[in-house]
Amino acid sequence: MEQYKSEFERLVEEGKIEAIDGLEGKPIEKFAAMYDAEAESYEADAYGEKINYALPETMLRFFQNHDVKSGTVLDLGCGPGVVGNALQKIEGANFELTGVDISPGMAQQAIKAGYEKVILGRIEEAVEQEGSYDHIVSLSALYYVSKEDIEKVILSILAKAKKTATLSFEEITKEFSETVRQVVGDIPLESHVGALKELNLPKGWSVVEDVMQGAWTSPRVGQRINAEMVMLKKAE
């Protein structure tokens, strides 16, 4: 993380980055360091033929299907700002974006992409501490949440979202999980496909979009990872 230290400190001083959860000494710190190293090229690589990241376009279609053009957005696992960049393709878009990520390097890139603020920490803590947002999005991040915590996290998202929640649940394979462990150590990765079917949704919420699709190709495994993409909407 050293290459981003001075930039990170400046952004913290300006209030652009808010660090809520120290990662030092925790297993996920290795993930943060890995993403730091990839931050500057991450978005270009994600849309390239090697990874072919499809979820932002699906999210964009969901927003367009339901005429969502504006509002505050909390992007859980924001990376370099992929969600924000996709939403700017909507004609007349007027979104105010806040991100959450574990990587200082990714946080820096998201600020450059136009995010008002990035919270540096884990999704579990951030979604508990943050206030309400019109829309909450989480693409390719919830598989870092444990099976014990996923229900609480989803319900927290629905408690904080005022209008919509758009989430992806990756189908994590044993091959992918084992390869990641070899790179960064023993960090459990969880498949939460179908998690919403096991929940009693809070009053007023309903699933308005639900598709299973190829999400991205792991460059380390060479395997296409599938994901369930879901949009939930709260009755007005």
Secondary structure by P-SEA (a helix, b strand, c coil): cccaaaaaaaaaaacccccccccccccaaaaaaaaaaaccaaaaaaacccccccaaaaaaaaaaaacccccbbbbccccccaaaaaaacccbbbbbbbbbbccaaaaaaaaaacccbbbcccaaaaaaacccccbbbbcccccccccccaaaaaaaaaaacccbbbbbbbbccaaaaaaaaaaccbbbbbbbccccccccccccccccbbbbccccccccccbbbbbbbbbbbbcc
